[in-house]
Amino acid sequence: MMADYSTQRMLTLRRITRSMADVLRQQLKEYLSTVSPLLRPKSVFGDYVQGGAKELVRGADVAFKELQALYEVAASTKPFDFPRELKPPIEILSSALEITPLEYSYEAKGEPASKVVSVSSPFKWILSYSGFTPVKFAELLVDQGKYSDEIQSFILHALVLNVVISRQQGVARMFEALHFPFGSEKLSISPGLTWTCISSCVSTLRPTDDVIIESTEVSGTDAFEEVVNLDDLGRIREPLKEQLVNLARAQGAELQAK
């Protein structure tokens, strides 16, 4: 955990964080672009998804049942109250992938007053189908009655991606080996709805509350960006290398540590 939160230290960490975020985001986009055909809804649900050529997919029945179970929970959780049954074929409007930095609300406690701040995690992203991001979802929730159908579609797209990722274990393992493990997040804007996320193997830190308050007062905004945890750079692992080294040593090989 960092002890030095001086203004100069924070400025340095912020520059490093943003430079690293640019590199990591670009690398992640390239990886996602390469595997995007494997994460198409039709690749998992087959003819349970509307449109396109007929596609018989092994396990599509099980995948759709999994989707139905998730949808029943999300659709009936307040503030939502949508019909709980999905009728195939379902309409999926986008299969391209999009990443959005994770954001969350945080109450920084200070004297004489506390402050609610929007905090972003630059090395952790929400993965969604293009056009169905948490930011746009939050905008629709401002007027739920007017955008009821669109909100329902957002819920469906988020859950479809969850199931697709869970069924494509090879893709998940590959991304973990590339230092971008998949995970899940529940956001305050959508109780009962779980979003797919991707993290870097290098994490970020949220400094002390007084530093956050001071930073937002200087910037004149209620937004704060976490900064890189430099200690993680020395802990980056190479799972395949470790596995092969352990196998060789188990067979009696004497290897020099590097």
Rosetta silent file (secondary structure, phi, psi, omega in degrees, C-alpha in Angstrom):
SEQUENCE: MMADYSTQRMLTLRRITRSMADVLRQQLKEYLSTVSPLLRPKSVFGDYVQGGAKELVRGADVAFKELQALYEVAASTKPFDFPRELKPPIEILSSALEITPLEYSYEAKGEPASKVVSVSSPFKWILSYSGFTPVKFAELLVDQGKYSDEIQSFILHALVLNVVISRQQGVARMFEALHFPFGSEKLSISPGLTWTCISSCVSTLRPTDDVIIESTEVSGTDAFEEVVNLDDLGRIREPLKEQLVNLARAQGAELQAK
SCORE:     score description
SCORE:     0.000 S_00000001
   1 L     0.000  136.419 -177.835    0.000    0.000    0.000 S_00000001
   2 L   -70.623  141.976  176.662    1.361    3.425   -0.887 S_00000001
   3 L  -106.841  -29.436 -176.484    2.408    5.693    1.953 S_00000001
   4 L   -93.427  107.370  178.741    3.505    8.763   -0.029 S_00000001
   5 L  -115.312   32.066  179.270    0.500   10.653   -1.361 S_00000001
   6 L   -62.585  160.617 -179.064    2.217   14.006   -1.882 S_00000001
   7 H   -57.191  -43.961 -179.281    0.972   16.185   -4.723 S_00000001
   8 H   -65.108  -40.314  178.947    4.099   15.499   -6.787 S_00000001
   9 H   -63.476  -42.877  179.586    3.833   11.750   -6.193 S_00000001
  10 H   -64.446  -40.536  178.425    0.178   11.735   -7.251 S_00000001
  11 H   -62.626  -41.344  178.773    0.961   13.687  -10.422 S_00000001
  12 H   -64.633  -46.799  179.963    3.697   11.195  -11.303 S_00000001
  13 H   -63.094  -36.710 -179.550    1.468    8.199  -10.612 S_00000001
  14 H   -67.110  -40.318  177.757   -1.357    9.705  -12.634 S_00000001
  15 H   -63.880  -43.772  178.570    0.921   10.211  -15.660 S_00000001
  16 H   -62.514  -44.402 -178.530    2.187    6.634  -15.381 S_00000001
  17 H   -59.162  -46.765 -177.450   -1.360    5.319  -14.947 S_00000001
  18 H   -68.621  -35.894  176.655   -2.702    7.071  -18.012 S_00000001
  19 H   -65.299  -44.922  179.045    0.232    5.984  -20.173 S_00000001
  20 H   -65.622  -39.113 -179.833   -0.198    2.377  -19.065 S_00000001
  21 H   -60.862  -39.282  178.291   -3.972    2.564  -19.528 S_00000001
  22 H   -61.716  -44.762 -179.026   -3.483    3.615  -23.163 S_00000001
  23 H   -65.831  -48.447 -177.761   -1.182    0.652  -23.817 S_00000001
  24 H   -64.019  -42.780 -179.550   -3.361   -1.876  -21.998 S_00000001
  25 H   -62.893  -43.087  179.641   -6.587   -0.642  -23.590 S_00000001
  26 H   -64.529  -41.975  179.019   -5.131   -0.821  -27.103 S_00000001
  27 H   -63.332  -43.643 -179.759   -3.756   -4.315  -26.491 S_00000001
  28 H   -63.578  -40.962  178.681   -7.076   -5.492  -25.082 S_00000001
  29 H   -61.163  -39.106  178.901   -8.999   -4.073  -28.050 S_00000001
  30 H   -65.655  -43.060  177.905   -6.753   -6.001  -30.431 S_00000001
  31 H   -61.673  -45.923 -177.991   -7.291   -9.241  -28.522 S_00000001
  32 H   -64.581  -38.570  178.068  -11.067   -8.737  -28.435 S_00000001
  33 H   -61.560  -36.988 -178.973  -11.191   -7.943  -32.132 S_00000001
  34 H   -68.334  -40.636 -174.644   -9.416  -11.228  -32.862 S_00000001
  35 H   -96.040   -0.549 -174.197  -11.762  -13.400  -30.787 S_00000001
  36 H   -54.497  -35.031  177.399  -15.004  -11.491  -31.423 S_00000001
  37 H   -60.550  -30.144 -179.855  -16.392  -14.170  -33.817 S_00000001
  38 H   -75.282  -18.064 -177.310  -16.192  -16.672  -30.944 S_00000001
  39 H  -105.554   15.178  173.530  -18.207  -14.358  -28.677 S_00000001
  40 L   -68.726  141.028  177.051  -21.102  -13.832  -31.081 S_00000001
  41 H   -54.127  -38.982 -177.470  -24.437  -14.783  -29.462 S_00000001
  42 H   -66.062  -25.416 -179.439  -25.198  -17.171  -32.345 S_00000001
  43 H   -67.675  -18.394 -179.733  -21.985  -19.104  -31.680 S_00000001
  44 H  -112.666  -39.711 -174.750  -23.483  -20.233  -28.358 S_00000001
  45 H   -98.017  -11.414  178.715  -27.259  -19.932  -28.764 S_00000001
  46 H    54.350 -128.784 -175.527  -27.606  -20.929  -32.414 S_00000001
  47 H   -75.797   -0.009  171.502  -31.179  -20.612  -33.665 S_00000001
  48 H   -72.692  -11.800  176.089  -32.353  -19.295  -30.307 S_00000001
  49 E  -104.092  134.900 -176.443  -31.057  -15.958  -31.635 S_00000001
  50 L   -70.365  145.281  172.060  -33.064  -14.211  -34.320 S_00000001
  51 L    88.054  167.240  177.457  -31.689  -13.558  -37.803 S_00000001
  52 L    76.443  179.452 -179.922  -28.813  -14.851  -39.869 S_00000001
  53 L   -72.329  156.247  176.380  -28.318  -18.278  -41.372 S_00000001
  54 L   -59.366  134.916 -176.440  -29.511  -21.403  -39.603 S_00000001
  55 L  -140.997  106.767  177.604  -26.885  -22.483  -37.100 S_00000001
  56 L   -85.709  116.340 -175.981  -27.119  -25.727  -35.174 S_00000001
  57 L  -118.083  126.595  178.340  -24.994  -25.303  -32.067 S_00000001
  58 L   -64.777  130.676  179.066  -24.274  -28.089  -29.619 S_00000001
  59 L    85.972    4.531 -178.714  -25.437  -27.130  -26.129 S_00000001
  60 H   -61.536  -37.628  179.462  -27.653  -24.280  -27.323 S_00000001
  61 H   -60.974  -44.885 -179.582  -30.618  -25.669  -25.357 S_00000001
  62 H   -66.137  -41.068  179.641  -28.618  -25.671  -22.115 S_00000001
  63 H   -62.282  -40.400 -178.851  -27.256  -22.182  -22.817 S_00000001
  64 H   -69.442  -36.713  176.645  -30.742  -20.815  -23.374 S_00000001
  65 H   -63.963  -38.797  176.888  -32.014  -22.365  -20.137 S_00000001
  66 H   -63.178  -42.685  177.782  -29.108  -20.734  -18.317 S_00000001
  67 H   -62.655  -43.610 -179.513  -30.007  -17.399  -19.909 S_00000001
  68 H   -59.979  -41.782 -179.465  -33.669  -17.825  -18.952 S_00000001
  69 H   -64.992  -43.064  178.659  -32.752  -18.445  -15.304 S_00000001
  70 H   -65.537  -40.054 -177.794  -30.531  -15.350  -15.158 S_00000001
  71 H   -66.152  -39.675  179.663  -33.137  -13.238  -16.905 S_00000001
  72 H   -57.960  -41.362  179.654  -35.911  -14.218  -14.484 S_00000001
  73 H   -67.426  -50.135 -176.176  -33.844  -12.911  -11.569 S_00000001
  74 H   -66.445  -41.099 -174.784  -32.769   -9.667  -13.251 S_00000001
  75 H   -70.142  -21.067 -177.396  -36.140   -8.846  -14.791 S_00000001
  76 L  -104.632    2.601  179.731  -37.971   -9.153  -11.478 S_00000001
  77 L   -87.158  134.106  179.224  -35.459   -7.222   -9.336 S_00000001
  78 L   -59.632  140.347    9.429  -36.435   -3.683   -8.340 S_00000001
  79 L   -89.598   12.587 -176.925  -36.658   -1.236  -10.027 S_00000001
  80 L   -88.273  154.075  175.825  -37.396   -3.615  -12.913 S_00000001
  81 L  -156.654   69.244 -177.373  -40.629   -5.492  -13.444 S_00000001
  82 L  -102.053  160.056  173.569  -40.505   -7.121  -16.867 S_00000001
  83 L   -53.506  137.881 -171.213  -42.157  -10.335  -18.107 S_00000001
  84 L   -88.153  -11.799 -176.450  -39.999  -13.180  -16.812 S_00000001
  85 L  -100.369  131.230  174.427  -40.262  -15.541  -19.769 S_00000001
  86 L   -92.770  132.169  179.653  -38.030  -15.240  -22.820 S_00000001
  87 L  -109.654  112.742 -179.519  -39.622  -16.357  -26.069 S_00000001
  88 L   -73.339  154.765   -2.400  -37.147  -17.581  -28.696 S_00000001
  89 L   -77.601  141.027 -179.682  -35.804  -16.549  -31.053 S_00000001
  90 E   -85.280  151.161 -178.192  -34.521  -13.558  -29.086 S_00000001
  91 L   -95.048  117.707  176.223  -33.518  -10.347  -30.836 S_00000001
  92 L  -115.385  120.320 -170.826  -29.878   -9.359  -30.390 S_00000001
  93 L   -89.937  -13.755 -177.393  -29.060   -6.059  -32.075 S_00000001
  94 L  -149.828  139.789  175.169  -25.268   -6.080  -31.725 S_00000001
  95 L  -124.725   -1.756  173.743  -22.484   -8.638  -31.560 S_00000001
  96 L   -72.508  154.231 -175.187  -19.504   -6.262  -31.748 S_00000001
  97 E  -105.913  146.880 -178.599  -17.637   -5.806  -28.469 S_00000001
  98 E  -140.570  142.858  177.175  -17.017   -2.601  -26.528 S_00000001
  99 E  -118.040  142.602  179.973  -15.094   -1.850  -23.326 S_00000001
 100 E  -133.147  128.952  178.356  -15.840    0.902  -20.792 S_00000001
 101 E   -55.775  138.065  179.426  -13.659    1.725  -17.754 S_00000001
 102 E   -65.812  132.868  175.887  -15.321    0.611  -14.522 S_00000001
 103 E  -128.274  146.266  177.954  -16.819    3.485  -12.521 S_00000001
 104 E  -151.043  158.690  178.406  -18.393    3.451   -9.078 S_00000001
 105 E   -88.713  142.526 -179.068  -19.588    5.892   -6.433 S_00000001
 106 E  -143.529  134.831  177.453  -17.534    6.318   -3.272 S_00000001
 107 E   -94.701  108.056  176.797  -18.086    8.436   -0.169 S_00000001
 108 E   -84.678  121.597 -175.081  -14.800   10.035    0.836 S_00000001
 109 L   -92.915  124.029 -178.980  -15.011   10.916    4.535 S_00000001
 110 L  -144.810  179.680  177.714  -13.359   14.162    5.562 S_00000001
 111 L  -116.002  130.901    7.858  -13.499   17.128    7.871 S_00000001
 112 L   -88.769   -5.261 -175.685  -15.643   19.104    8.080 S_00000001
 113 L  -139.982  154.618  175.010  -17.743   17.226    5.487 S_00000001
 114 L   -87.124  171.306 -176.413  -17.748   14.045    3.453 S_00000001
 115 E  -148.416  131.003  176.229  -18.032   13.957   -0.330 S_00000001
 116 E   -87.473  124.523 -173.399  -19.538   11.471   -2.795 S_00000001
 117 E  -123.621  143.727  172.576  -17.127   10.961   -5.670 S_00000001
 118 E   -88.940  114.278 -175.812  -17.348    9.082   -8.967 S_00000001
 119 E  -105.664  135.744  176.413  -14.254    6.869   -9.046 S_00000001
 120 E  -112.739  144.553  176.910  -12.929    5.185  -12.193 S_00000001
 121 E  -108.409   98.709 -170.830  -10.675    2.108  -12.354 S_00000001
 122 E   -68.167  -14.691  179.259   -8.567    2.639  -15.500 S_00000001
 123 E  -107.129   17.275  178.215   -7.238   -0.948  -15.618 S_00000001
 124 E  -137.095  128.726 -173.018  -10.639   -2.620  -15.263 S_00000001
 125 E  -126.214  145.562  169.045  -13.289   -2.530  -17.962 S_00000001
 126 E   -85.235  127.409  178.127  -16.925   -3.516  -18.355 S_00000001
 127 E   -96.399  130.841 -179.819  -17.280   -5.637  -21.483 S_00000001
 128 E  -146.189  165.014  169.945  -20.520   -5.220  -23.410 S_00000001
 129 E   -74.107  143.205 -172.493  -21.956   -5.582  -26.858 S_00000001
 130 L   -54.301  130.964 -179.519  -21.504   -2.328  -28.760 S_00000001
 131 L    91.023   -6.390 -177.569  -24.154    0.258  -27.919 S_00000001
 132 L  -121.948   52.282 -177.699  -25.181   -1.510  -24.714 S_00000001
 133 L   -86.508  159.615  176.967  -22.746    0.012  -22.229 S_00000001
 134 H   -59.462  -33.070 -179.717  -23.462    0.740  -18.542 S_00000001
 135 H   -62.849  -46.667  179.365  -23.215    4.479  -19.248 S_00000001
 136 H   -69.079  -34.139  177.820  -26.052    4.369  -21.784 S_00000001
 137 H   -62.012  -43.631  178.856  -28.000    2.030  -19.529 S_00000001
 138 H   -62.298  -36.614  178.804  -27.801    4.568  -16.688 S_00000001
 139 H   -64.242  -39.903  179.394  -29.080    7.280  -19.012 S_00000001
 140 H   -67.106  -34.125 -176.717  -32.136    5.203  -19.891 S_00000001
 141 H   -66.609  -17.125  178.564  -32.901    4.524  -16.232 S_00000001
 142 L   -61.193  -33.319  179.205  -33.527    8.250  -15.647 S_00000001
 143 L  -133.507   76.346 -172.927  -36.884    7.803  -17.389 S_00000001
 144 L   -61.383  -38.456 -178.216  -37.743    4.125  -17.062 S_00000001
 145 L   -62.728  -39.463 -177.543  -41.337    4.448  -18.223 S_00000001
 146 L   -72.394  -33.086 -173.391  -40.341    6.089  -21.495 S_00000001
 147 L  -115.992   32.993 -175.494  -37.529    3.645  -22.273 S_00000001
 148 H   -57.028  -46.119 -178.440  -38.926    0.419  -20.860 S_00000001
 149 H   -64.991  -40.119  179.753  -38.325   -1.662  -24.005 S_00000001
 150 H   -65.965  -38.755  178.948  -34.782   -0.362  -24.398 S_00000001
 151 H   -63.420  -43.755  178.341  -33.988   -1.135  -20.752 S_00000001
 152 H   -59.993  -39.647  179.303  -35.267   -4.670  -21.185 S_00000001
 153 H   -66.649  -37.327  177.291  -33.052   -5.043  -24.262 S_00000001
 154 H   -62.273  -44.635  179.209  -30.016   -3.802  -22.293 S_00000001
 155 H   -59.236  -45.187 -178.493  -30.621   -6.408  -19.605 S_00000001
 156 H   -62.962  -44.581 -179.059  -30.900   -9.136  -22.224 S_00000001
 157 H   -63.673  -40.256  179.028  -27.701   -8.112  -24.026 S_00000001
 158 H   -64.054  -42.427 -178.122  -25.709   -8.027  -20.770 S_00000001
 159 H   -71.975  -36.740  176.911  -26.939  -11.473  -19.736 S_00000001
 160 H   -59.484  -44.546  178.916  -26.370  -12.987  -23.176 S_00000001
 161 H   -63.821  -38.771  175.942  -22.730  -11.897  -23.017 S_00000001
 162 H   -55.423  -47.392 -177.390  -22.425  -13.403  -19.517 S_00000001
 163 H   -68.616  -41.877  179.540  -23.604  -16.762  -20.813 S_00000001
 164 H   -58.112  -46.128  179.598  -21.461  -16.594  -23.950 S_00000001
 165 H   -62.845  -42.288 -177.638  -18.336  -15.981  -21.839 S_00000001
 166 H   -66.770  -27.631 -178.947  -19.228  -18.787  -19.421 S_00000001
 167 H   -87.635  -19.717 -179.247  -19.693  -21.226  -22.313 S_00000001
 168 L  -102.759   68.030 -175.403  -16.484  -20.229  -24.117 S_00000001
 169 H   -63.776  -30.735  178.563  -14.032  -21.389  -21.455 S_00000001
 170 H   -62.834  -39.427  178.034  -11.176  -21.621  -23.941 S_00000001
 171 H   -65.499  -43.501 -179.629  -11.450  -17.892  -24.637 S_00000001
 172 H   -61.892  -42.663  179.722  -11.524  -17.118  -20.909 S_00000001
 173 H   -66.491  -37.106  179.804   -8.402  -19.229  -20.272 S_00000001
 174 H   -64.808  -43.150  179.943   -6.600  -17.602  -23.177 S_00000001
 175 H   -66.796  -34.000  176.541   -7.317  -14.102  -21.867 S_00000001
 176 H   -64.919  -40.170  178.327   -6.119  -15.078  -18.420 S_00000001
 177 H   -66.455  -27.165  178.443   -2.843  -16.276  -19.950 S_00000001
 178 L   -86.539    6.690  177.954   -2.611  -12.914  -21.735 S_00000001
 179 L    73.325   27.135  174.587   -2.944  -11.184  -18.333 S_00000001
 180 L  -131.383   71.931 -176.795   -6.516   -9.987  -18.929 S_00000001
 181 L   -68.316  144.672  173.557   -8.738  -12.274  -16.810 S_00000001
 182 E   -77.917  154.976  175.667  -12.516  -12.165  -17.159 S_00000001
 183 E  -157.553 -161.812  178.927  -14.686  -11.472  -14.131 S_00000001
 184 E  -143.964  153.385 -179.593  -18.049  -10.037  -13.169 S_00000001
 185 E  -141.058  140.961  169.913  -19.319   -6.887  -11.501 S_00000001
 186 E  -105.065  124.772 -176.973  -22.602   -5.765   -9.986 S_00000001
 187 L  -101.384  150.223 -177.577  -23.165   -2.052  -10.472 S_00000001
 188 L   -63.053  -25.189 -178.482  -25.294    0.186   -8.265 S_00000001
 189 L   -73.068  -16.590 -172.345  -27.344    1.274  -11.290 S_00000001
 190 L  -142.520   73.508  177.212  -28.608   -2.259  -11.893 S_00000001
 191 L   -58.027  137.314  178.980  -29.295   -4.433   -8.822 S_00000001
 192 L    87.889   -9.926 -178.981  -29.700   -8.060   -9.788 S_00000001
 193 L  -111.414  125.213  179.910  -27.826   -7.626  -13.055 S_00000001
 194 E  -101.815  132.490 -179.704  -24.255   -8.885  -13.373 S_00000001
 195 E  -105.176  143.844  174.378  -21.956   -7.335  -15.974 S_00000001
 196 E   -75.042  137.158  177.215  -18.971   -9.049  -17.591 S_00000001
 197 E  -133.124  161.054  175.424  -15.668   -7.324  -16.843 S_00000001
 198 E  -130.155  133.518  179.754  -12.022   -7.686  -17.839 S_00000001
 199 E  -116.969  154.252  168.965   -9.132   -6.684  -15.586 S_00000001
 200 L   -82.959  154.646  176.472   -5.445   -6.136  -16.159 S_00000001
 201 L   -70.177  -14.725  173.294   -3.046   -8.239  -14.075 S_00000001
 202 L   -96.544  126.545 -175.726   -1.724   -4.878  -12.846 S_00000001
 203 L   -96.390  174.639  174.336   -4.172   -3.297  -10.411 S_00000001
 204 E  -122.103  160.449 -177.110   -4.908    0.264   -9.372 S_00000001
 205 E  -120.613  147.374  171.412   -5.218    1.808   -5.918 S_00000001
 206 L  -102.856  116.863 -177.277   -7.588    4.299   -4.351 S_00000001
 207 L   -70.613 -172.918 -176.891   -5.599    6.567   -2.011 S_00000001
 208 L   -65.540  158.316 -175.019   -6.786    7.925    1.328 S_00000001
 209 H   -61.111  -37.175 -178.863  -10.005    9.913    1.540 S_00000001
 210 H   -66.123  -33.982  176.543   -8.288   13.207    2.291 S_00000001
 211 H   -67.268  -41.030  179.076   -6.198   12.860   -0.884 S_00000001
 212 H   -62.282  -47.425 -178.949   -9.331   12.151   -2.918 S_00000001
 213 H   -62.403  -44.891  179.651  -11.158   15.173   -1.503 S_00000001
 214 H   -61.717  -42.533 -178.672   -8.170   17.448   -2.055 S_00000001
 215 H   -63.143  -43.283 -179.241   -7.741   16.194   -5.627 S_00000001
 216 H   -69.784  -32.497  177.901  -11.396   16.763   -6.547 S_00000001
 217 H   -69.171  -37.417  177.828  -11.367   20.232   -5.011 S_00000001
 218 H   -67.588  -42.235 -177.861   -8.288   21.177   -7.046 S_00000001
 219 H   -77.724  -20.545 -179.252   -9.779   19.794  -10.269 S_00000001
 220 L    77.526   17.597  178.246  -13.200   21.287   -9.591 S_00000001
 221 L  -128.394  166.637  175.881  -14.997   18.009  -10.336 S_00000001
 222 L  -102.708   33.516 -179.692  -16.497   15.174   -8.304 S_00000001
 223 E  -120.384  144.447  179.476  -14.550   12.570  -10.279 S_00000001
 224 E  -142.191  143.114  179.874  -11.392   10.706   -9.297 S_00000001
 225 E  -112.389  127.177  176.447   -9.208    8.167  -11.110 S_00000001
 226 L   -61.406  159.515 -178.063   -7.425    5.392   -9.265 S_00000001
 227 E  -117.776  156.555 -174.082   -3.652    5.167   -9.757 S_00000001
 228 E   -60.969  141.961  171.819   -1.417    2.249  -10.706 S_00000001
 229 L   -92.191   95.352 -174.680   -0.145   -0.144   -8.061 S_00000001
 230 H   -61.781  -24.905  179.227    3.504   -0.247   -9.108 S_00000001
 231 H   -61.939  -26.414 -178.793    4.184   -3.189   -6.795 S_00000001
 232 H   -67.395  -23.915 -177.614    2.148   -5.389   -9.152 S_00000001
 233 H   -61.532  -34.737  179.587    4.726   -4.981  -11.921 S_00000001
 234 H   -81.226   -5.480 -177.558    7.134   -7.226  -10.036 S_00000001
 235 H  -109.285    8.013  179.892    4.428   -9.853   -9.457 S_00000001
 236 L   -65.082  125.923 -176.005    3.400  -10.474  -13.055 S_00000001
 237 L  -103.260  155.494  172.989    3.357  -14.252  -13.519 S_00000001
 238 L  -118.192   89.393 -173.054    3.841  -16.441  -16.588 S_00000001
 239 H   -54.327  -42.457 -178.173    1.571  -19.436  -15.823 S_00000001
 240 H   -65.055  -43.504  178.767    2.719  -21.567  -18.788 S_00000001
 241 H   -59.710  -45.491 -178.918    6.386  -21.029  -17.953 S_00000001
 242 H   -63.384  -39.773 -179.381    5.751  -21.930  -14.297 S_00000001
 243 H   -64.912  -44.777 -178.807    3.802  -25.031  -15.257 S_00000001
 244 H   -68.679  -38.862  177.536    6.509  -26.299  -17.612 S_00000001
 245 H   -62.574  -43.498  179.579    9.309  -25.523  -15.139 S_00000001
 246 H   -64.093  -38.306  177.476    7.466  -27.421  -12.403 S_00000001
 247 H   -63.736  -43.619 -179.410    6.952  -30.390  -14.735 S_00000001
 248 H   -64.382  -42.508 -179.663   10.650  -30.452  -15.613 S_00000001
 249 H   -67.332  -34.299  178.482   11.712  -30.237  -11.970 S_00000001
 250 H   -64.753  -24.036  178.669    9.268  -32.993  -11.030 S_00000001
 251 L   -93.956    8.624  174.888   11.137  -35.238  -13.484 S_00000001
 252 L    97.822    2.649  179.657   14.475  -34.434  -11.839 S_00000001
 253 L   -71.078  140.674  175.597   15.702  -31.588  -14.027 S_00000001
 254 L  -104.073  111.536 -175.335   17.910  -29.023  -12.347 S_00000001
 255 L  -113.283  141.580  175.732   17.024  -25.570  -13.704 S_00000001
 256 L   -78.784  137.124  178.942   18.612  -22.262  -12.891 S_00000001
 257 L   -71.842  136.785  178.386   16.213  -19.702  -11.443 S_00000001
 258 L  -134.856    0.000    0.000   15.676  -16.673  -13.693 S_00000001
